Amino acid sequence: MTFKRGVLLALLVLAMVAFYYRQQIYVRDFRASVTRNGAVEDGAQVFISLNDDVLLENDNAPMYITLLQHDRPVREPKQLNCIHFFICYVADDGATLAGSDEGARLLQMTKDQASYRDSEGKTAVVAFR
């Protein structure tokens, strides 16, 4: 097998895996921003899946990982595998997703923004550009 065929085969396999796990693969949106009670959060990273679900990760204080999905409660993934600042994979079965604190709920999710209220009652807005 030549090098070109090997690379093409590897790319084809990666494309098939990405298609199969498309609801669990989140790609970083570098232009998106997170505001909480009107203040922009520094260090907040926004990842989006192909079906427009949102994964929020903040490495600065307050540290959190939050998963916002259509028609599901706001949750925190127990298992998150990332290539930092680029792409994340969430194992999306019942055993690897934890419920968030009481009171956290998704308020609205559109193609332009997602808003939710965290367990402390603060409203967070994720704006996509």
Secondary structure, DSSP 8 states (H G I E B T S, - for coil): --HHHHHHHHHHHHHHHHHHTTTTEEEE-TT-EEEETTEE-TTEEEEE-TT--EEEEE-SSS-EEEEE-TTS--EEES-EEEETTTEEEE--SGGGEEE--TT-EEEEE-SSEEEEE-TTS-EEEEE--
